[in-house]
């Protein structure tokens, strides 16, 4: 079961990276070019929100079934986890930073809906999606991807 969930999490991550990158570029382009906020902009940002939340749910499942996550096994102390770069990545860094990524994407999406004009809408999306995108890129286990 773990292997199947891991494959879904890995391939879905490519989709998340693509969609969040497109949504971030779209928000930055809309803000800097001062274009009008259109329904397609809403759909792009919403799709980024949806795919990232689905990835979070898959990631939460993996957190509890992965052999790399040793929090619950009792075989490693916190000091051992923090001294080992691989264990630290999968037990602490990746989960926490990805949760922060989802928080920023969600905040940006929520805040942009409250704005009435195009420039503030794009500004909220650009700020929060860019922060989320940078956080996401910082904690992707790139060695596993290539």
N, C-alpha and C positions, 0 to 999 in steps of 0.2 A: 504494500500500500504506500509506503514512504516513497518508493521510487517513482510511482505514478504521480503523486502530489508534487514531488521535486521537479519532474519534467514539466508539469503544468505551470508551476511557479517560475521556472526558468524561461519557458517560451513566452508566457504572459508578460514577463519582465521586458522583453523586447518590444512588445506592443505598448506597454506603459511608457518606456523610454521614448519611443517614437511619438506617441500622442502628447505626452507632457512637453516634449521638445517643440512640437508643432504649436501647441497652445501657448507656450511661452513666447515663441517667435511671433505668433499672431498678435498677442497682447502688446509686445514691445513695438511691433510695426504699427499697430493701430494707435498707440500712444504717441509715437514720434512723428507719424505722418498726419496726425490729427483727423483721421477719417471717422466717419459716422459708425457707431456701433450697430451692427446688423444681426439678424437672426442666426446667420452662420457663425458669427463670433460667439454667441451664446451657446450654440451647439458644440463648438469646438472646446470651449472651456468646460461645459457639462460633461462631455465625453472623457476629457482628461480626469475630471473628478471621479467619474464612475469607474473607469478602468483602474485607477490608482486605489480606490476603495476595495475593489474585487481582489487586487493583488495583496492588499493588507489582510483580507480575510484568509486567503490562501497561505500567506506568511505566518499568520497566527496558528494555523493548523500545523504547519511545518515546525514551528517553534516547539510544539509539544510532542512531536514524533521523530524529530531528527536525531540521529546518533551524534551529531556534532554539538548539540545543545545538551550540556551536562549539568545544568542548574539543578535538575530534579533527581539526578541519579545518586547523589551523595558520594560519588567517587572522586570529586575534585573540590578543593576548597576555593574560596573566592580569590585568594592569592595566587593559586595555581592557574586559574582561568585568566586572571589579569596579566600574568607573566608570559603566557603562551599566546602569540599573535593570532594564530588561527582560532583558538578557542575564544579569545577576546572578541574577534570580529563577529563570529557567529552567535555568541551568547550575549554580547553587550552592544557593540558598536553598530552592527547592521540593523538589528531590531529597533534600537532607540532612535537612530538617525532616520530610518524609514518611517517610523511613527511621526517624528517631527516633520518629515516631508509631507505626509498626508495632512497633518495639522495645518501647515502653511497653505497647501493647495485648498483645503476646505475653508480656511479663513479668507483667502483671496476670492474664492467663488462666492461666499456669503456676503462679504463686504461689497463686492461689485454689484450685486443685485440691488443694494440699497441706494446706489447712486443714480441720479436722474438723467445725467448727460453723458455723452460718449467719452470725453477725455477723462473724467474721474473713474469711469468704469474700466477703461483700459489701464489707467494708472494702478488701480487696486489689483487687477489681474497681473499686470507686469511685475509689480513689486513682489507679491506673494508667490506667484508661480515661478519667478526667477529664483527666489530664495529656496523654494522647494526643489527646483530642478538642480541647483548647485549642490544642495544637501544629498539628493539622490545620487548624483554622479560621484560624490565623494565616498560613498559607502557601498557601491556596487562591487561585488567580489570579481574584479576584472579577470583574475587568473582562471576562474571557473568558466568564464564566457568564451575565452579564446584558447 
